[in-house]
């Protein structure tokens, strides 16, 4: 065996070069070098060259695909979405909005998400469902106490859809006003109970 073997000689001996492995994995030579150094791809030295085998490359590829690498111990967006029980777009939006900490992606890597950060974010995600119901009840109670109806409530009394009532409001055929800053839902449409005619029987 010479100090520097040709690729043909390496192939004839049943081995692959680092460039062959890079082509098979669809990554750069530097990535393959790192995989070898990290112990994720088995390799041997033949003279001055590192070589590997097709079966070693196949095992490495199945075990950890380079195109979806994230830092050790972190989750990918897909894994985080599955664990939190949400769509992957919800995870990405939370990352973009700064609500879910994640490592910045650098090709070919994606976002890396700490499991603890995901758990904290997911627990906050569930709280609005409870508080939303509580808030909804409080808002409805405030409307009743002040003689107002929501668009949905008025539409139900009139026997029409919310969309149809919205059209009436926009055309000025249904009296309505915007809730003020001191109300539970500022800016929402409010309709006085007295301004909703009795539904024909």
C-alpha positions as CSV (number, residue, x, y, z in Angstrom):
1,X,0.0,0.0,0.0
2,X,1.5,3.3,-1.1
3,X,1.4,6.5,1.1
4,X,-1.3,8.0,-1.2
5,X,-3.6,5.6,-2.9
6,X,-5.7,6.5,-5.9
7,X,-9.5,6.5,-5.7
8,X,-9.5,3.6,-8.1
9,X,-7.3,1.5,-5.8
10,X,-9.5,2.4,-2.8
11,X,-12.6,1.4,-4.7
12,X,-11.0,-1.9,-5.7
13,X,-10.3,-2.6,-2.1
14,X,-14.0,-2.2,-1.2
15,X,-13.8,1.3,0.3
16,X,-15.2,4.7,-0.4
17,X,-13.3,8.0,-0.3
18,X,-14.5,10.9,1.9
19,X,-15.8,12.6,-1.3
20,X,-17.7,9.4,-2.2
21,X,-19.3,9.5,1.3
22,X,-20.2,13.2,0.9
23,X,-21.9,12.5,-2.5
24,X,-23.8,9.6,-1.0
25,X,-25.0,11.6,2.0
26,X,-25.7,14.8,0.0
27,X,-23.4,16.9,2.2
28,X,-20.0,18.6,2.0
29,X,-16.6,17.0,2.5
30,X,-16.2,19.1,5.7
31,X,-19.4,17.7,7.1
32,X,-18.2,14.1,6.4
33,X,-14.9,15.0,8.1
34,X,-16.8,16.3,11.2
35,X,-19.0,13.1,11.2
36,X,-15.9,11.0,11.3
37,X,-14.3,13.1,14.1
38,X,-17.6,13.0,16.0
39,X,-17.8,9.2,15.7
40,X,-21.0,9.3,13.7
41,X,-19.4,7.8,10.6
42,X,-16.9,4.9,10.9
43,X,-13.7,5.3,8.9
44,X,-10.2,3.8,8.6
45,X,-6.9,5.2,7.5
46,X,-5.3,3.9,4.3
47,X,-2.0,5.6,4.1
48,X,-2.6,9.3,4.2
49,X,-6.3,9.0,3.3
50,X,-9.4,8.4,5.4
51,X,-11.7,5.8,3.9
52,X,-15.1,4.4,4.8
53,X,-17.4,1.7,3.5
54,X,-20.8,1.8,1.8
55,X,-22.5,0.0,4.7
56,X,-21.0,2.3,7.2
57,X,-22.3,5.3,5.3
58,X,-25.8,3.7,5.1
59,X,-25.9,3.2,8.9
60,X,-24.7,6.7,9.6
61,X,-27.3,8.1,7.2
62,X,-30.2,6.2,8.8
63,X,-29.1,7.0,12.3
64,X,-28.7,10.7,12.0
65,X,-29.5,12.5,8.7
66,X,-27.2,15.5,8.3
67,X,-30.0,17.7,6.6
68,X,-32.0,17.7,9.8
69,X,-29.2,18.0,12.4
70,X,-29.8,20.1,15.5
71,X,-27.5,20.6,18.5
72,X,-27.2,17.5,20.8
73,X,-30.2,17.2,23.1
74,X,-32.4,19.6,21.2
75,X,-35.6,19.0,19.2
76,X,-36.3,19.8,15.6
77,X,-39.4,21.8,14.7
78,X,-41.3,18.6,13.7
79,X,-40.3,16.8,16.9
80,X,-41.3,19.8,19.0
81,X,-44.7,20.1,17.2
82,X,-45.4,16.4,17.7
83,X,-44.4,16.7,21.4
84,X,-46.5,19.8,22.0
85,X,-49.5,18.5,20.0
86,X,-49.5,21.5,17.6
87,X,-48.9,22.1,13.9
88,X,-45.3,22.8,12.9
89,X,-46.3,26.3,11.7
90,X,-47.4,27.1,15.2
91,X,-43.9,26.3,16.5
92,X,-42.3,28.4,13.7
93,X,-44.5,31.3,14.5
94,X,-43.7,31.1,18.2
95,X,-40.0,31.1,17.4
96,X,-40.4,34.1,15.0
97,X,-42.4,36.0,17.6
98,X,-39.8,35.3,20.3
99,X,-42.1,33.3,22.5
100,X,-40.2,30.1,22.0
101,X,-36.4,30.2,22.4
102,X,-34.5,28.3,19.7
103,X,-31.0,28.2,18.1
104,X,-30.7,30.0,14.8
105,X,-30.6,27.7,11.9
106,X,-27.5,27.5,9.7
107,X,-27.8,25.3,6.6
108,X,-28.2,22.4,6.5
109,X,-29.4,22.6,10.1
110,X,-32.9,23.7,11.2
111,X,-34.0,25.4,14.4
112,X,-32.9,23.6,17.6
113,X,-35.4,23.7,20.5
114,X,-34.5,22.8,24.1
115,X,-37.1,20.3,25.5
116,X,-37.4,22.4,28.7
117,X,-38.1,25.6,26.7
118,X,-40.7,23.7,24.7
119,X,-42.4,22.4,27.9
120,X,-42.5,25.9,29.4
121,X,-44.0,27.4,26.2
122,X,-46.5,24.5,25.9
123,X,-47.7,25.1,29.4
124,X,-48.3,28.7,28.7
125,X,-50.1,27.7,25.5
126,X,-52.7,25.7,27.4
127,X,-53.4,28.5,29.9
128,X,-55.1,30.8,27.4
129,X,-57.7,28.1,26.7
130,X,-58.8,28.3,30.3
131,X,-58.4,32.0,30.7
132,X,-60.2,32.6,27.4
133,X,-63.3,30.8,28.7
134,X,-63.2,32.8,32.0
135,X,-62.7,36.0,30.1
136,X,-65.5,35.3,27.7
137,X,-67.9,34.7,30.6
138,X,-66.7,37.9,32.3
139,X,-67.3,39.9,29.1
140,X,-70.7,38.5,28.6
141,X,-71.6,39.3,32.2
142,X,-70.4,42.9,31.7
143,X,-72.6,43.2,28.5
144,X,-75.7,42.0,30.3
145,X,-75.1,44.3,33.3
146,X,-74.8,47.3,30.9
147,X,-77.6,46.5,28.5
148,X,-75.5,45.5,25.5
149,X,-75.4,42.5,23.1
150,X,-72.5,41.2,21.1
151,X,-72.8,40.8,17.3
152,X,-73.3,37.1,17.8
153,X,-75.9,37.5,20.5
154,X,-77.8,40.1,18.5
155,X,-77.6,38.0,15.3
156,X,-79.1,35.1,17.2
157,X,-82.0,37.2,18.4
158,X,-82.7,38.5,14.9
159,X,-82.5,35.0,13.4
160,X,-79.7,36.0,11.0
161,X,-76.0,35.2,10.6
162,X,-73.2,37.2,12.2
163,X,-72.0,38.1,8.7
164,X,-75.5,39.5,7.7
165,X,-75.6,41.6,10.8
166,X,-72.0,42.9,10.2
167,X,-73.3,44.0,6.7
168,X,-76.2,45.9,8.4
169,X,-73.8,47.6,10.8
170,X,-71.4,48.6,8.0
171,X,-74.4,50.0,6.0
172,X,-75.8,51.9,9.0
173,X,-79.1,50.0,9.1
174,X,-78.3,48.5,12.5
175,X,-77.3,50.8,15.3
176,X,-74.0,49.8,17.0
177,X,-71.1,51.3,18.7
178,X,-67.5,50.5,19.3
179,X,-66.5,49.5,22.9
180,X,-64.4,52.1,24.6
181,X,-61.0,51.8,26.1
182,X,-62.4,51.2,29.6
183,X,-64.5,48.1,28.5
184,X,-63.4,44.5,28.7
185,X,-62.8,44.2,24.9
186,X,-62.0,47.7,23.5
187,X,-62.9,48.2,19.9
188,X,-65.5,45.4,19.8
189,X,-68.9,46.1,18.3
190,X,-71.7,46.5,20.9
191,X,-75.4,46.7,20.2
192,X,-77.9,48.1,22.7
193,X,-80.6,45.6,23.6
194,X,-83.1,48.3,22.9
195,X,-81.8,48.6,19.4
196,X,-82.5,45.0,18.5
197,X,-86.1,44.6,17.4
198,X,-88.1,41.6,18.5
199,X,-87.7,38.6,16.1
200,X,-90.9,38.0,14.2
201,X,-92.7,34.9,15.5
